[in-house]
Amino acid sequence: MREVVIPAKIGGQIDAPSSKSEAQRAIILAALSKGESWVFNSGDSEDVLSVITLAKNLGATVENYGDKLTIAGNLSFNTTEFFCGESGLATRVFSCLATLTDQSICITGKGSLLKRSTKCLEEALSAMNISFRSQNGNLPIWIEGKWNGGSIRLNGSETSQILSGLLIACPLAEGDTTIVVDNLNSKSYVELTIQMIHHFGGNIEHHNLEQFFIRGNQHYIPTSITIEGDWSGAAFLMVAAALAGEIKITNLNVFSKQPDKNILTVLMQSGAILSVNDSCVEIKRNRNHPFFFDATHCPDLIPPVVALAAHCEGESIIRGASRLINKESNRALALVQEFQKMGIKILWDDDVLVVYGGSPTGAICHSHNDHRIAMACAVAGLKAKGETFIEDADVVKKSFPKFFSVLRSLMR
């Protein structure tokens, strides 16, 4: 599918989409709880739909009543193959859950997920004496062996999702588990995981997110939860307003554990006018200034931040680019290539992107099968000279299915 973005002003009010990060964790924990849970406002992103199917593979019964999921958990591995769609989080969490059974479990997926390295997973599970086989370092993978507790040491520099998976799985192991993590990035996502585990009655003890003690033989307790609005998706709309008008975004928790609420810091640095309260954010365009931003712990913000920097006259410096290589695409390279088409020079040197902002021109951009690249190019096109075309734009279904219809509704 091709979408076209015509230069336009932005205005209006919109609800933030549901947080897929929180929804996926809630659905998984509900499936692991013995009894009936209610998950409200889970959204309809492809990643969430994939996790609903995976929950059924764990033995849960899931019924959808519009804005409410009713999930009756009953942990029993109904299948030996878990299809994760294109969800990186699901791949890592369900790989860890596979260590709760003696069965040989196959984890697979589709699209860009098949190209993402499984090296970190292999290192972690092999160190636990779990048998691990892959397809030349990629999915599908085969996992066999049951974790009964013990000590684990992880490298958290590339992803925090393996740690999140172990924190979810290990309370259900027979014995206690101690985890030591080196160089942990994306710490707020781990805090979000711990918060969700506690909400479902689990207990995780830790010291500065470096050492974790997890008591075994725990049981998750069914409960009710309403999923927050998604700061990751809302970030693109906020940048759209900072570039081309003003909007009010509701259904956002400013006290959220979601790391992408750091978009507010970038917007303030770039000169946007902000008004923030407990549940909504208002953003108004002002003169755009170049900025420095360290996105090491929130790498999903880099695409919208690059779109913002492209319109800031001068050099903006963004750290954290090394976290982009093993995403749905090599996002650092994709950003360099697509914004070059729009006349914006970006230098990529290991962990740093330098964006030489100015006046982007419309171009034919490709999504690289990456939802965040598609949305970044679209937002940049709102204030470009001429029309911007986004090829394979339907990839936004992964996280924000209504992104383009929402964007059109805000155009004035």
Secondary structure, 3 states (H helix, E strand, C coil): CCEEECCCCEEEEEECCECHHHHHHHHHHHHHCCEEEEEECCCCCHHHHHHHHHHHHCCCEEEEECCEEEEEECCCCCCCEEECCCCHHHHHHHHHHHHHCCCCEEEECCHHHHHCCCHHHHHHHHHCCCEEEEECCEEEEEEECCCCCEEEEEECCCCCHHHHHHHHHHHHCCCCEEEEEECCCCHHHHHHHHHHHHHCCCCCEEECCCEEEECCCCCCCCCEEECCECHHHHHHHHHHHHHHEEEEEECCCCCCCCHHHHHHHHHHHHCCEEEECCCEEEEECCCCCCCEEECCCCHHHHHHHHHHHCCCCEEEEEECHHHHCCCCCCHHHHHHHHHHHCCCEEEEECCEEEEEECCCECCEEECCCCHHHHHHHHHHHCCCECCEEEECHHHHHHCCCCHHHHHHHHEC
